[in-house]
């Protein structure tokens, strides 16, 4: 997050208000989901795991989705 200049506040905001665009129910260790959210005009993707046993969420990664890999609205992968 530090290298990408993404603050913890930005992550919390996207996790709370973002849109789930992909789910990964069979991820190892915990099911997870890809969330798209916006911080000002900046799109962010967060992969968030859910440890149901402890009822906790785990940030797996956070990144700026690249326009070369994602649709113009950052919701769908380009093939």
N, C-alpha and C positions, 0 to 999 in steps of 0.2 A: 504494500500500500504506500509506503513511504517513497519508494522509487517511482511509483506512478503518480505521486502527489494526490493521493486519495485519502481524505480524512476519515476518521472513525465516525464523525457526525454524518458524512455523506453516506457511508455504509449503512448506518442505522436508518437514515431517511429512506434509502432505496429499499431496504429490507421491510420497512413498515408500510411503504406506499407504492412499491413497484408492482409490476405485472409479471406473473409467472409465465414464461414463454416456452419452457421445456421442463419435463420432469424426468428424473432418473431413479425410479423406484428400486432398482437392483444394484445401485452403487455399493461398492464394498465399504464396509463399516457402517454406513448410514444412508438411507434414501436421501436424495437431494433434489434441488430444483435450480433452474437458471432463472434469475429475476432481472428484468429490465427496468431501470428507473432513470430519472433525470435529476441532475443537480444543476440548477440554473439551466443553461442550454447544453450541458454536457451529458451525453448518454453514458450510463454505466451498466455493466453486467456483473452480477454477483452470483456465485454458485454457493448455495446455502444448504448445509446438511442438517438433518433433524435426528437427534438422538432421542428416540421415543422413551427409552428406559429411564432417562434422567430428565426428560422434558426440557432439553436444551437445544439451541440452534448453534451450528458451527460454521463460521465463514471459511470456505475452502479456498476460494480465490475471488478477486475483484479486478476488473480490467475495463479499459476503454474498448468497445467493440470497433473493429476496423471496418471501414466502408468497403474494402476489397473482399471481406469475408461475410458481410452481412447485408441484408436488404437495406434500402434507404431509411426504413423506419426501425432498423436494428432488431426486428422480431424474427426474421427468418434467415437461415444460413444460405449463402450462395453456393451453388453446386459447381 
